Amino acid sequence: MKKLLMLCAVLNFLMFGCGGSSDGLLATSSVTATIDTRTLDADIVAWTDAAACSGGSIPAADSVNVTIKSTAYPISGSLGLSIRIKSATISYSPANSATPPMSSEYQTVGMTIDAGSSATIPVRVATQEQKIRLQSALACNNTIYKYYTKISFDIAEIGSNKSITVDSAMDLRLADFVDK
């Protein structure tokens, strides 16, 4: 049993690493995704009168920045091929039994970068639609829903017909946080 647990821990480390990023290998380069936020607190409602919980509005979607970096292999004999960042899929896993499941979100990116360069992509991790759906459960109380959130980028190398998925991870907390 201990060997199985150790194997699972090693596989988890290899898949997700530490620091919330992972990398993928293409024909002429490797690609990494690194997120700028470890934990995001997303407010589901902004009150004009917080004491009375009245006059509420839905705050804008909350985003995090993810830097996608392409590094050409030094032995490839060239500068490497450009990559196309096609899309991002945001998956949510409840962190505890009190947090309900939440459907994955999809975001089109459609950006091309050269090998050896990087791009920072804003990714919506808490949409206004999600906040509206959760308002009845979270408004005017101290409940916090916590999700382990994985952002998976669909990336293709232009000219090699090779595609990969590169992940980054974070924690998302949704609640009726105190308005500032």
Secondary structure by P-SEA (a helix, b strand, c coil): caaaaaaaaaaaaaacccccbbbbbcccbbbbbbbcccbbbbbcccccccccccccccccbbbbbbbbbbbccccccccbbbbbbcbbbbbbbbccccccbbbbbbbbbbccccccbbbbbbbbcccaaaaaaaccccccccbbbbbbbbbbbbcccccccbbbbbbbcbbbbbcccccc
